[in-house]
């Protein structure tokens, strides 16, 4: 089996080709169509997606909602600490990434505009366990910011960094493929006889973590997912009947493949 390194995937990407804001309407974004039978690539728009779907297809979306997980804190000394909340372990106890991490050993107090927290443990992968002495959800609502990817240099309006079908809070980054859907597009997809279903995969901080050296040694953070019974049933019925399942984005693929076993996709 061939071993891959980062150099195997090097290519030129001019900075001016990296969009710094989303287009309006959302479904005017570009879409590359790759035909598996070898036909030439097509450069289209996301609004053209219904042309490639057919009656009986099952389209699966990720309804996870981005949380304003990026918080600014200060130590009692006045030093600034950036806190990225990753996952809630228990009421008022979160796993988080801190920057600069080396200046936040266990016992470090973190002072926010409203409330305090304390570093409890240092874990693997640079994670910290922190305990809040005030409601962290209220703190995020009042002072949190969207944890944007490093290639975006300007702040993005928080609601613009959500899909239109986002419901369940938990992601620290948007399931980006879903950002390009509009209500009108979903209506046209349903009109073609495509059934639309949802699941949840809360995107973790691994999406921001660069790959270093050998790809086989790269370790991703765990992510939490939930697949409703109706979605599992629709996917399993489609597979059994030879119909297509269209996953919107890699987060949906990760959830479905993780839940797939001998009896198909398991709900839960």
ZIGI-V779913 format. One record per residue. N is the residue number from 0. SS is DSSP state (alpha for helix, beta for strand, coil for the rest). Layout:
n: <N;N>
ss: <SS;SS>
This chain:
n: <0;1;2;3;4;5;6;7;8;9;10;11;12;13;14;15;16;17;18;19;20;21;22;23;24;25;26;27;28;29;30;31;32;33;34;35;36;37;38;39;40;41;42;43;44;45;46;47;48;49;50;51;52;53;54;55;56;57;58;59;60;61;62;63;64;65;66;67;68;69;70;71;72;73;74;75;76;77;78;79;80;81;82;83;84;85;86;87;88;89;90;91;92;93;94;95;96;97;98;99;100;101;102;103;104;105;106;107;108;109;110;111;112;113;114;115;116;117;118;119;120;121;122;123;124;125;126;127;128;129;130;131;132;133;134;135;136;137;138;139;140;141;142;143;144;145;146;147;148;149;150;151;152;153;154;155;156;157;158;159;160;161;162;163;164;165;166;167;168;169;170;171;172;173;174;175;176;177;178;179;180;181;182;183;184;185;186;187;188;189;190;191;192;193;194;195;196;197;198;199;200;201;202;203;204;205;206;207;208;209;210;211;212;213;214;215;216;217;218;219;220;221;222;223;224;225;226;227;228;229;230;231;232;233;234;235;236;237;238;239;240;241;242;243;244;245;246;247;248;249;250;251;252;253;254;255;256;257;258;259;260;261;262;263;264;265;266;267>
ss: <coil;coil;coil;coil;beta;alpha;alpha;alpha;alpha;coil;coil;coil;coil;coil;alpha;alpha;alpha;coil;coil;coil;coil;coil;coil;coil;coil;alpha;alpha;alpha;coil;beta;beta;beta;beta;coil;coil;coil;coil;coil;coil;coil;coil;beta;beta;beta;beta;alpha;alpha;alpha;alpha;alpha;alpha;alpha;coil;coil;coil;coil;coil;beta;beta;beta;beta;beta;coil;beta;beta;beta;coil;coil;coil;beta;beta;beta;beta;beta;coil;coil;coil;coil;coil;beta;beta;beta;beta;beta;beta;beta;beta;beta;beta;beta;coil;coil;beta;beta;beta;beta;beta;beta;beta;coil;alpha;alpha;alpha;coil;coil;coil;coil;coil;beta;beta;beta;coil;coil;coil;coil;beta;beta;beta;beta;beta;beta;beta;coil;alpha;alpha;alpha;beta;beta;beta;beta;beta;beta;coil;coil;coil;alpha;alpha;alpha;alpha;alpha;alpha;alpha;alpha;coil;beta;coil;coil;coil;coil;coil;coil;coil;coil;coil;coil;coil;coil;alpha;alpha;alpha;alpha;coil;coil;coil;coil;coil;coil;beta;beta;beta;beta;coil;coil;coil;coil;alpha;alpha;alpha;alpha;alpha;coil;coil;alpha;alpha;alpha;alpha;alpha;alpha;alpha;alpha;alpha;coil;coil;coil;beta;beta;beta;beta;beta;beta;beta;beta;coil;coil;alpha;alpha;alpha;alpha;coil;coil;coil;coil;coil;beta;alpha;alpha;alpha;coil;coil;coil;coil;coil;coil;beta;beta;beta;coil;coil;alpha;alpha;alpha;alpha;alpha;alpha;alpha;alpha;alpha;alpha;alpha;alpha;coil;coil;coil;coil;beta;beta;beta;coil;coil;alpha;alpha;alpha;alpha;alpha;alpha;alpha;alpha;alpha;alpha;beta;beta;coil;coil;beta;beta;coil;coil;coil>
